[in-house]
């Protein structure tokens, strides 16, 4: 399982790129095959941050930032969806 220190480092990087997500905590899930699989020797995790922006017409625009990381906290992929 991911340690709290690693999670905080990842959150800091996400907050740097998406300042309006500051203070939100992600949902953490296992990602891909389990540990020990020949194709995936180390576990990966998916972190999903939920945020809400505002359009030019003052309408709310919910979005999600998905981050795939390894157990050491290295960000492998980051994407944003609306």
Kinemage of the C-alpha trace (Angstrom):
@kinemage 1
@onewidth
@group {chain A} dominant
@subgroup {mainchain}
@vectorlist {calphas} color= white
{ca unk a 1} P 0.000 0.000 0.000
{ca unk a 2} L 1.064 3.574 -0.640
{ca unk a 3} L 2.478 5.470 2.336
{ca unk a 4} L 1.088 8.803 3.530
{ca unk a 5} L 4.417 10.523 2.741
{ca unk a 6} L 4.328 9.354 -0.889
{ca unk a 7} L 0.681 10.374 -1.202
{ca unk a 8} L 1.482 13.867 0.095
{ca unk a 9} L 4.320 14.264 -2.438
{ca unk a 10} L 2.011 13.297 -5.289
{ca unk a 11} L -0.723 15.640 -4.043
{ca unk a 12} L 1.781 18.505 -3.880
{ca unk a 13} L 2.659 18.009 -7.568
{ca unk a 14} L -1.022 17.817 -8.591
{ca unk a 15} L -1.807 20.984 -6.584
{ca unk a 16} L 1.107 22.738 -8.329
{ca unk a 17} L -0.340 21.924 -11.755
{ca unk a 18} L -4.001 22.375 -10.756
{ca unk a 19} L -4.134 25.013 -7.981
{ca unk a 20} L -7.938 24.936 -7.661
{ca unk a 21} L -7.705 21.292 -6.472
{ca unk a 22} L -5.698 22.348 -3.413
{ca unk a 23} L -7.179 20.814 -0.278
{ca unk a 24} L -9.018 17.971 -2.032
{ca unk a 25} L -7.978 14.398 -1.254
{ca unk a 26} L -7.900 11.795 -4.023
{ca unk a 27} L -9.605 8.446 -4.193
{ca unk a 28} L -6.832 5.823 -4.364
{ca unk a 29} L -7.307 2.505 -6.196
{ca unk a 30} L -5.024 -0.310 -7.327
{ca unk a 31} L -4.258 -0.062 -11.033
{ca unk a 32} L -3.432 -2.885 -13.414
{ca unk a 33} L -2.296 -6.433 -12.576
{ca unk a 34} L -1.251 -7.207 -9.023
{ca unk a 35} L 2.262 -7.275 -7.644
{ca unk a 36} L 4.368 -10.171 -8.810
{ca unk a 37} L 2.899 -10.356 -12.305
{ca unk a 38} L 5.593 -10.931 -14.965
{ca unk a 39} L 4.310 -8.010 -17.041
{ca unk a 40} L 3.990 -5.698 -14.011
{ca unk a 41} L 6.558 -6.394 -11.286
{ca unk a 42} L 5.683 -3.397 -9.088
{ca unk a 43} L 2.213 -2.226 -8.040
{ca unk a 44} L 0.638 0.861 -9.569
{ca unk a 45} L -2.066 3.082 -8.158
{ca unk a 46} L -4.716 5.318 -9.691
{ca unk a 47} L -5.476 8.570 -7.870
{ca unk a 48} L -8.621 10.459 -8.891
{ca unk a 49} L -9.031 14.098 -7.861
{ca unk a 50} L -12.460 15.716 -8.317
{ca unk a 51} L -12.679 19.445 -8.958
{ca unk a 52} L -15.067 22.047 -10.252
{ca unk a 53} L -14.274 25.050 -12.404
{ca unk a 54} L -16.447 27.870 -13.644
{ca unk a 55} L -17.114 28.694 -17.297
{ca unk a 56} L -17.163 32.194 -18.790
{ca unk a 57} L -20.932 32.186 -18.322
{ca unk a 58} L -20.572 31.376 -14.589
{ca unk a 59} L -21.800 27.795 -14.952
{ca unk a 60} L -20.095 25.058 -12.901
{ca unk a 61} L -17.838 22.701 -14.846
{ca unk a 62} L -16.938 19.525 -12.939
{ca unk a 63} L -13.747 17.747 -13.929
{ca unk a 64} L -11.469 14.948 -12.778
{ca unk a 65} L -7.690 14.623 -12.743
{ca unk a 66} L -6.464 11.027 -12.978
{ca unk a 67} L -2.911 10.214 -11.916
{ca unk a 68} L -1.212 6.831 -12.339
{ca unk a 69} L 1.772 6.343 -10.025
{ca unk a 70} L 4.070 3.538 -8.934
{ca unk a 71} L 4.609 2.519 -5.305
{ca unk a 72} L 7.606 4.854 -4.982
{ca unk a 73} L 5.492 7.881 -5.948
{ca unk a 74} L 6.769 8.423 -9.484
{ca unk a 75} L 4.014 9.903 -11.646
{ca unk a 76} L 3.672 7.724 -14.729
{ca unk a 77} L 0.678 9.458 -16.317
{ca unk a 78} L -1.575 12.415 -15.547
{ca unk a 79} L -4.737 13.375 -17.434
{ca unk a 80} L -7.682 15.688 -16.987
{ca unk a 81} L -11.227 15.049 -18.147
{ca unk a 82} L -14.401 17.110 -18.155
